[in-house]
Amino acid sequence: MFENQPKGLYALALANTGERFGYYTMIAVFALFLRENFGLTPGTAGVIYSTFLGLVYFMPLFGGMLADKFGFGKMVTLGIIIMFGGYLLLSLPLGGETFALIVMLLALIFISVGTGLFKGNLQVMVGNLYDDPKYSDMRDSAFSIFYMAINIGALFAPTAAVKIKEYAETSLGFSGNDAYHFSFGVACLSLILSIAIYYAFRSTFKHVEGGERKKEAVVSNEEELSPEDTKARIVALCLVFAVVVFFWMAFHQNGLSLTYFANEFTQKSAEGVQSMAFDVINLFLIIVMVYALFSLFQSKTSKAKGISALVIAAVVGVLYWKYTRVSGSVDLAAPIFQQFNPFYVVALTPVSMAIFGALAKKGKEPSAPRKIAYGMLVAAVAFCVMIVASQGLLTPNEQKALADAGQDGPLASANWLIGTYLILTFAELLLSPMGISFVSKVAPPKYKGMMMGGWFVATAIGNFLVAVGGLLWGDLPLTVVWAVFLVLCILSALFMFAMMKRLEKVS
């Protein structure tokens, strides 16, 4: 999995990890912040949240176009600087009046523009590392590793957001609303780390940053493609983009309607083994054990196998020791549920790579477009789980009326959300890293930056549509809310299968 990869992959992945940690720390509490700090309705908060997400993923289209002209490296650096300014504005506790709302919106624009320059172009640089023939066969595994690195940052973000907010409230004496800004301030620090990593290891990937020499090479490569081939590739990519719109619309409910569900309809505490799942250190230990298990079976020397066995024994021992010390219950904050998706991504990436590696050896590995179609079906299963979890629960407005009257409505087990995030992660692993790899491979060289931007535009449209979850959150039964996303995922999968021959022809 990690063997023989170019060193530039790890440098770029770590630079992205720092940036993503800050971003997901902000996202973990952002929707709740909008409602509590500004007194917004779920629908209005959802529109702002989804519009921001949409801009974050729409701006890479322009970032890609600029990078195709001026170079990827320059745009990545400029993006980090602009993002830093946005997070700095967002971290200022200005209250909940009109001026504070205007500053927050300005901060969101800065973050969106900066991310547009940074995110897509960094991924293009990763793809460019694998244009070298000696690395070309490792492109899919590289993007799986890169995607895993993103989620290492995201794994610790919800805990960081909650703990920093609690510290600002209890130790520094800030009000609940002002304390949110300390969580946002974490992003500023993470960006400093990100740019430090980028420049410290720049020598390992400088040759793929782009510029004048890169543009000449692109023109040379483009001449090898006929206009018909170029058109066929762009059409195939646009078909994939059309499908992933609905995946991201459904998937990013994790920060909106699924977070609302965690906040309003999920049990407020956990005990015993279940409580251990909400300690990010325990999740990290499980990840270490998973990788040690793979090392145990894949290592070629007895020394390496012995070290792996010791690591596994140590992790099991620590987890058992922590289990014996579990007592009472732990309070569950809604944002903490968002740690499960990145945990599953990091833990399951080697599993998925091993499965597809074994299938590849037998000549049975599904194509990237087919994996995307399967991912849509798996996402549909996740919302089936939520439909079952919502049986017997009230509508959001009915639940709120009871809460306002000081009464408790029926609540669901936290295990439903934990399971839903597991299934959504299986879908994500089938769709996201494979989709990025597909774009990197199929995009005509002359339009690489723009086509990667197109992937993000599709994501952006999906994120704009995330607002649907907030707009449905009110008088409708929860089962109807989840059924909307279930149907959209199934229809998208059917469309993908209908277009499969056309997509596989260019892959």
Wavefront OBJ file of the C-alpha trace (Angstrom):
o trace
v 0.000 0.000 0.000
v 2.671 2.503 1.035
v 5.629 0.924 -0.744
v 7.332 2.541 -3.752
v 5.130 5.650 -3.728
v 6.874 8.937 -4.676
v 7.905 11.008 -1.657
v 5.967 13.968 -2.982
v 2.703 12.121 -2.288
v 3.301 12.131 1.471
v 4.401 15.773 1.531
v 1.299 16.915 -0.335
v -0.950 14.650 1.733
v 0.396 16.019 5.028
v 0.037 19.602 3.830
v -3.581 18.829 3.025
v -4.097 17.120 6.397
v -3.263 20.316 8.259
v -5.656 22.406 6.184
v -8.464 19.847 6.428
v -8.114 19.603 10.223
v -8.869 23.308 10.532
v -11.707 23.173 8.018
v -13.464 20.236 9.654
v -13.014 21.738 13.132
v -15.004 24.690 11.876
v -17.586 22.585 10.006
v -18.235 20.360 13.057
v -19.942 23.204 14.926
v -20.826 25.673 12.168
v -24.491 24.748 11.623
v -25.203 24.797 15.369
v -23.287 28.083 15.701
v -25.514 29.704 13.073
v -28.660 28.731 14.943
v -27.458 29.586 18.445
v -25.414 32.729 17.772
v -27.753 34.410 15.270
v -31.046 32.770 16.251
v -31.621 31.427 12.740
v -34.239 28.841 11.834
v -33.038 25.371 10.756
v -33.913 26.194 7.155
v -32.082 29.536 7.069
v -29.045 28.081 8.812
v -29.133 25.240 6.307
v -29.157 27.656 3.353
v -26.100 29.524 4.669
v -24.331 26.269 5.530
v -25.003 24.668 2.150
v -24.183 27.863 0.215
v -20.824 28.015 1.958
v -20.136 24.359 1.224
v -21.185 24.941 -2.356
v -18.804 27.888 -2.775
v -15.947 25.932 -1.190
v -16.337 23.304 -3.896
v -17.345 25.635 -6.740
v -14.356 27.962 -6.571
v -11.818 25.232 -7.537
v -13.167 25.538 -11.091
v -11.691 29.032 -11.294
v -8.698 27.992 -9.237
v -8.030 25.256 -11.800
v -8.312 27.663 -14.714
v -5.851 30.060 -13.078
v -3.490 27.192 -12.298
v -3.560 25.966 -15.893
v -2.227 29.419 -16.809
v 0.018 30.404 -13.880
v 0.978 27.092 -12.265
v -0.479 24.927 -9.501
v 2.114 25.775 -6.845
v 1.512 29.534 -6.967
v -2.233 29.071 -6.584
v -1.829 26.672 -3.640
v 0.311 29.202 -1.748
v -2.020 32.101 -2.526
v -4.982 29.986 -1.445
v -3.533 29.296 1.989
v -2.894 33.014 2.562
v -6.462 33.970 1.610
v -7.951 31.165 3.712
v -5.937 32.333 6.710
v -7.518 35.783 6.443
v -10.990 34.225 6.341
v -10.492 32.017 9.389
v -8.967 34.951 11.262
v -12.131 37.009 10.678
v -14.324 34.088 11.665
v -12.461 33.631 14.946
v -13.362 37.150 16.149
v -16.202 37.079 18.756
v -18.301 39.994 17.516
v -21.677 38.963 18.916
v -24.862 38.105 17.059
v -25.939 41.385 15.502
v -25.943 42.546 11.870
v -22.292 43.655 11.843
v -21.162 40.268 13.126
v -23.255 38.537 10.457
v -21.668 40.680 7.702
v -18.139 39.918 8.953
v -18.977 36.212 9.108
v -20.257 36.249 5.521
v -17.111 38.067 4.381
v -15.007 35.441 6.173
v -16.883 32.674 4.373
v -16.118 34.305 1.020
v -12.416 34.474 1.863
v -12.384 30.832 2.938
v -14.255 29.782 -0.214
v -11.903 31.635 -2.563
v -8.809 30.405 -0.731
v -10.020 26.820 -0.742
v -10.771 27.117 -4.434
v -7.160 28.005 -5.131
v -5.748 25.379 -2.758
v -7.813 22.220 -2.759
v -8.220 21.184 -6.392
v -4.747 22.264 -7.454
v -3.096 20.274 -4.694
v -4.932 17.199 -5.951
v -3.893 17.875 -9.536
v -0.289 17.956 -8.345
v -0.796 14.556 -6.731
v -2.143 13.214 -10.014
v 0.775 14.716 -11.921
v 3.205 12.683 -9.817
v 1.690 9.577 -11.424
v 2.092 10.748 -15.002
v 5.563 9.257 -14.650
v 5.281 5.763 -16.226
v 7.026 4.069 -13.307
v 4.287 5.272 -10.943
v 1.258 5.173 -13.267
v -0.081 1.829 -11.996
v -0.277 3.193 -8.429
v -2.575 6.141 -9.186
v -5.716 4.678 -7.529
v -3.831 3.569 -4.417
v -2.163 6.980 -4.217
v -5.486 8.802 -4.136
v -6.749 6.364 -1.507
v -3.710 7.240 0.645
v -4.223 10.936 -0.044
v -7.893 10.655 0.865
v -6.990 8.809 4.040
v -4.644 11.648 5.031
v -7.494 14.141 4.625
v -9.556 12.126 7.049
v -6.804 11.873 9.645
v -7.212 15.630 9.995
v -10.992 15.305 10.004
v -10.907 12.536 12.645
v -9.619 14.772 15.428
v -11.533 17.872 14.323
v -14.909 17.258 16.065
v -13.235 16.463 19.388
v -11.019 19.537 19.031
v -14.041 21.714 18.254
v -16.038 20.461 21.251
v -13.153 20.471 23.749
v -11.887 23.918 22.772
v -15.397 25.342 23.020
v -15.867 23.736 26.454
v -12.492 25.108 27.608
v -13.415 28.625 26.497
v -16.690 28.366 28.436
v -15.523 26.728 31.653
v -11.939 27.956 32.044
v -11.937 31.298 30.260
v -15.479 32.332 31.149
v -16.733 33.067 27.632
v -20.414 32.746 26.803
v -21.556 29.690 24.840
v -21.887 31.668 21.628
v -18.528 33.461 21.892
v -16.819 30.176 22.735
v -17.519 28.884 19.218
v -14.976 31.346 17.847
v -12.152 29.538 19.635
v -12.998 26.449 17.608
v -12.783 28.544 14.446
v -9.413 29.940 15.545
v -7.921 26.448 15.385
v -8.071 26.671 11.587
v -5.619 29.590 11.606
v -3.047 27.509 13.467
v -3.594 24.495 11.224
v -2.957 26.578 8.098
v 0.379 27.742 9.497
v 1.306 24.085 9.954
v 0.075 23.260 6.462
v 2.186 25.902 4.689
v 5.208 24.957 6.804
v 4.936 21.333 5.667
v 4.413 22.402 2.054
v 7.600 24.445 1.864
v 9.701 22.157 4.055
v 9.221 19.262 1.607
v 8.689 21.232 -1.588
v 11.737 19.670 -3.249
v 9.899 16.326 -3.476
v 7.121 17.679 -5.703
v 8.379 20.969 -7.149
v 8.582 19.395 -10.594
v 4.764 19.069 -10.724
v 3.919 22.595 -9.539
v 3.412 23.830 -13.099
v 4.398 27.093 -14.771
v 5.830 27.844 -18.175
v 7.577 24.522 -18.662
v 4.482 22.641 -17.513
v 2.303 24.501 -20.008
v 4.593 23.559 -22.864
v 4.469 19.912 -21.838
v 0.690 20.051 -21.638
v 0.389 21.441 -25.142
v 2.694 18.716 -26.396
v 0.641 15.970 -24.747
v -2.641 17.451 -25.923
v -1.556 17.172 -29.549
v -1.617 13.390 -29.146
v -5.389 13.458 -28.539
v -7.769 13.888 -31.426
v -10.692 16.313 -31.031
v -13.018 13.297 -30.942
v -11.059 11.696 -28.070
v -10.968 14.971 -26.186
v -14.730 15.421 -26.578
v -15.429 11.812 -25.522
v -13.380 12.247 -22.358
v -15.014 15.525 -21.406
v -18.511 14.104 -22.010
v -17.690 11.035 -19.870
v -16.445 13.249 -17.057
v -19.560 15.422 -17.234
v -21.751 12.308 -16.900
v -19.859 11.332 -13.758
v -20.137 14.886 -12.443
v -23.924 14.757 -12.909
v -24.176 11.664 -10.713
v -21.874 12.770 -7.897
v -24.007 15.897 -7.423
v -26.609 13.748 -5.703
v -24.082 11.764 -3.705
v -22.670 14.894 -2.095
v -26.163 16.271 -1.561
v -26.917 13.151 0.485
v -23.509 12.598 2.049
v -23.049 16.114 3.411
v -26.224 15.819 5.404
v -23.721 14.686 8.034
v -23.131 18.332 8.894
v -26.782 19.394 8.630
v -29.839 17.137 8.998
v -27.854 14.254 10.509
v -26.322 16.707 12.987
v -29.816 18.062 13.703
v -30.886 14.451 14.312
v -27.950 13.943 16.668
v -28.812 17.139 18.514
v -32.582 16.663 18.811
v -33.403 12.972 18.478
v -30.395 11.002 19.738
v -29.706 9.880 23.295
v -27.733 12.464 25.264
v -25.324 10.133 27.045
v -23.521 6.815 26.596
v -22.319 4.156 29.017
v -20.011 1.143 29.018
v -18.478 -0.024 25.757
v -20.616 2.435 23.798
v -19.080 5.361 25.686
v -15.607 4.241 24.564
v -16.611 4.895 20.957
v -16.856 8.620 21.710
v -13.240 8.889 22.882
v -11.138 9.807 19.835
v -8.049 8.270 21.456
v -9.777 4.882 21.462
v -10.637 5.292 17.797
v -7.041 6.208 17.015
v -5.824 3.095 18.844
v -8.157 0.937 16.770
v -6.714 2.492 13.610
v -3.197 1.668 14.818
v -4.282 -1.914 15.448
v -5.823 -2.248 11.970
v -2.624 -1.114 10.287
v -0.535 -3.323 12.556
v -2.675 -6.309 11.548
v -2.035 -5.573 7.884
v 1.652 -5.220 8.591
v 1.649 -8.527 10.450
v 0.302 -10.418 7.450
v 2.132 -8.472 4.744
v 5.591 -8.013 6.269
v 8.354 -10.083 4.714
v 10.689 -10.290 7.717
v 10.201 -11.910 11.093
v 11.424 -8.735 12.799
v 8.693 -6.654 11.185
v 6.089 -9.279 12.031
v 7.274 -9.303 15.639
v 7.022 -5.528 15.944
v 3.511 -5.624 14.462
v 2.459 -8.313 16.944
v 3.809 -6.238 19.847
v 1.891 -3.186 18.655
v -1.330 -5.196 18.418
v -0.826 -6.651 21.908
v -0.096 -3.201 23.325
v -3.216 -1.660 21.770
v -5.432 -4.498 23.005
v -3.911 -4.108 26.467
v -4.491 -0.365 26.576
v -8.070 -0.684 25.341
v -8.828 -3.377 27.908
v -7.285 -1.242 30.657
v -9.424 1.706 29.589
v -12.511 -0.535 29.526
v -11.920 -1.608 33.137
v -11.876 2.038 34.157
v -15.175 2.917 32.444
v -17.744 4.097 34.963
v -20.871 6.206 34.818
v -21.854 7.882 31.564
v -20.433 10.464 29.182
v -22.419 13.340 27.729
v -22.816 13.306 23.952
v -22.471 16.572 22.046
v -24.019 16.473 18.571
v -20.832 17.502 16.675
v -18.894 14.545 18.110
v -20.778 12.140 15.841
v -18.922 13.631 12.876
v -15.724 11.912 14.020
v -17.024 8.500 12.941
v -16.890 9.121 9.198
v -13.169 10.054 9.097
v -12.415 7.258 11.576
v -14.020 4.723 9.278
v -12.243 6.178 6.234
v -8.799 5.869 7.806
v -9.493 2.440 9.305
v -11.148 0.957 6.217
v -8.926 2.364 3.469
v -6.381 -0.491 3.722
v -9.271 -2.967 3.814
v -10.805 -1.582 0.618
v -7.408 -1.424 -1.067
v -6.703 -5.039 -0.133
v -10.078 -6.161 -1.493
v -9.669 -4.329 -4.787
v -6.034 -5.414 -5.007
v -7.088 -9.054 -4.713
v -9.789 -8.529 -7.334
v -7.272 -6.838 -9.638
v -4.970 -9.853 -9.477
v -7.873 -12.001 -10.643
v -8.790 -9.497 -13.344
v -12.130 -8.797 -11.675
v -11.639 -5.321 -10.178
v -14.590 -3.038 -11.063
v -13.828 0.041 -13.143
v -13.883 3.446 -11.456
v -17.310 4.337 -12.971
v -18.741 1.028 -11.739
v -17.382 1.674 -8.241
v -19.110 5.052 -8.293
v -22.429 3.418 -9.215
v -22.033 0.886 -6.400
v -21.266 3.762 -4.050
v -24.603 5.379 -4.835
v -26.431 2.149 -3.992
v -24.554 1.828 -0.700
v -25.464 5.430 0.179
v -29.108 4.520 -0.392
v -28.743 1.734 2.185
v -27.522 4.279 4.751
v -30.738 6.262 4.442
v -32.733 3.035 4.734
v -31.093 2.654 8.141
v -32.148 6.187 9.086
v -35.731 5.439 8.045
v -35.743 2.463 10.411
v -34.075 4.553 13.153
v -36.802 7.198 12.863
v -39.747 4.851 13.415
v -41.834 6.115 16.345
v -40.111 9.502 16.533
v -41.916 12.830 16.327
v -41.487 15.464 13.649
v -38.782 18.075 14.384
v -41.379 20.749 15.151
v -43.242 18.424 17.525
v -39.970 17.550 19.247
v -39.101 21.250 19.588
v -42.514 22.043 21.071
v -41.974 19.421 23.761
v -38.477 20.726 24.493
v -39.791 24.293 24.788
v -42.357 23.016 27.279
v -39.621 21.352 29.344
v -40.625 17.828 28.334
v -38.617 15.029 26.761
v -39.626 13.461 23.474
v -38.656 9.950 22.365
v -34.966 9.520 21.484
v -33.065 7.050 19.302
v -29.969 5.080 20.225
v -26.633 6.622 19.230
v -25.837 3.330 17.508
v -28.146 4.208 14.614
v -26.025 7.196 13.650
v -22.794 5.277 14.242
v -24.039 2.591 11.862
v -25.271 5.109 9.302
v -21.875 6.797 9.178
v -20.238 3.394 8.661
v -22.412 2.667 5.617
v -21.967 6.172 4.207
v -18.208 5.710 4.549
v -18.320 2.520 2.469
v -20.130 4.567 -0.168
v -17.603 7.386 0.085
v -14.632 5.041 -0.347
v -16.212 3.629 -3.476
v -16.982 7.032 -4.917
v -14.740 9.894 -3.813
v -11.099 8.745 -4.142
v -12.008 6.684 -7.195
v -13.782 9.652 -8.765
v -10.804 11.950 -8.207
v -8.484 9.306 -9.642
v -10.809 8.894 -12.649
v -10.732 12.645 -13.342
v -6.949 12.719 -12.988
v -6.606 9.830 -15.444
v -9.230 10.697 -18.052
v -9.038 14.508 -18.210
v -7.388 15.776 -21.409
v -3.940 17.099 -20.366
v -4.673 20.599 -21.631
v -7.738 20.843 -19.380
v -6.537 18.998 -16.294
v -6.947 21.877 -13.881
v -10.343 22.827 -15.295
v -11.634 19.229 -15.234
v -10.534 18.762 -11.629
v -12.355 22.015 -11.010
v -15.367 20.457 -12.728
v -15.323 17.618 -10.175
v -15.507 20.227 -7.456
v -18.265 22.130 -9.241
v -20.328 18.927 -9.178
v -19.549 18.655 -5.479
v -20.492 22.313 -5.098
v -23.893 21.837 -6.708
v -24.479 18.874 -4.435
v -23.523 21.022 -1.462
v -25.894 23.802 -2.529
v -28.603 21.136 -2.530
v -27.656 20.060 1.006
v -29.978 22.878 2.082
v -32.882 20.611 1.141
v -32.267 18.702 4.390
v -32.666 21.879 6.420
v -35.729 23.021 4.477
v -37.428 19.657 5.031
v -36.637 19.818 8.751
v -39.895 20.916 10.333
v -43.384 19.472 9.959
v -42.505 16.482 7.795
v -41.996 13.045 9.387
v -38.330 12.092 9.584
v -38.973 9.027 7.457
v -40.024 11.301 4.579
v -36.874 13.412 4.969
v -34.610 10.362 4.672
v -36.720 8.857 1.871
v -35.956 11.885 -0.337
v -32.231 11.112 -0.206
v -32.833 7.373 -0.561
v -34.731 7.843 -3.835
v -32.183 10.289 -5.276
v -29.298 7.878 -4.576
v -31.111 4.973 -6.254
v -32.030 7.011 -9.339
v -28.434 8.245 -9.652
v -27.103 4.692 -9.480
v -29.521 3.546 -12.193
v -28.437 6.417 -14.447
v -24.790 5.511 -13.871
v -25.362 1.890 -14.836
v -27.235 3.016 -17.960
v -24.184 5.084 -19.045
v -21.617 2.444 -18.042
v -20.443 1.329 -21.518
v -19.779 4.903 -22.534
v -17.863 5.637 -19.331
v -15.765 2.478 -19.356
v -14.753 3.084 -22.953
v -12.561 6.055 -21.968
v -11.341 4.783 -18.580
l 1 2 3 4 5 6 7 8 9 10 11 12 13 14 15 16 17 18 19 20 21 22 23 24 25 26 27 28 29 30 31 32 33 34 35 36 37 38 39 40 41 42 43 44 45 46 47 48 49 50 51 52 53 54 55 56 57 58 59 60 61 62 63 64 65 66 67 68 69 70 71 72 73 74 75 76 77 78 79 80 81 82 83 84 85 86 87 88 89 90 91 92 93 94 95 96 97 98 99 100 101 102 103 104 105 106 107 108 109 110 111 112 113 114 115 116 117 118 119 120 121 122 123 124 125 126 127 128 129 130 131 132 133 134 135 136 137 138 139 140 141 142 143 144 145 146 147 148 149 150 151 152 153 154 155 156 157 158 159 160 161 162 163 164 165 166 167 168 169 170 171 172 173 174 175 176 177 178 179 180 181 182 183 184 185 186 187 188 189 190 191 192 193 194 195 196 197 198 199 200 201 202 203 204 205 206 207 208 209 210 211 212 213 214 215 216 217 218 219 220 221 222 223 224 225 226 227 228 229 230 231 232 233 234 235 236 237 238 239 240 241 242 243 244 245 246 247 248 249 250 251 252 253 254 255 256 257 258 259 260 261 262 263 264 265 266 267 268 269 270 271 272 273 274 275 276 277 278 279 280 281 282 283 284 285 286 287 288 289 290 291 292 293 294 295 296 297 298 299 300 301 302 303 304 305 306 307 308 309 310 311 312 313 314 315 316 317 318 319 320 321 322 323 324 325 326 327 328 329 330 331 332 333 334 335 336 337 338 339 340 341 342 343 344 345 346 347 348 349 350 351 352 353 354 355 356 357 358 359 360 361 362 363 364 365 366 367 368 369 370 371 372 373 374 375 376 377 378 379 380 381 382 383 384 385 386 387 388 389 390 391 392 393 394 395 396 397 398 399 400 401 402 403 404 405 406 407 408 409 410 411 412 413 414 415 416 417 418 419 420 421 422 423 424 425 426 427 428 429 430 431 432 433 434 435 436 437 438 439 440 441 442 443 444 445 446 447 448 449 450 451 452 453 454 455 456 457 458 459 460 461 462 463 464 465 466 467 468 469 470 471 472 473 474 475 476 477 478 479 480 481 482 483 484 485 486 487 488 489 490 491 492 493 494 495 496 497 498 499 500 501 502 503 504 505 506 507
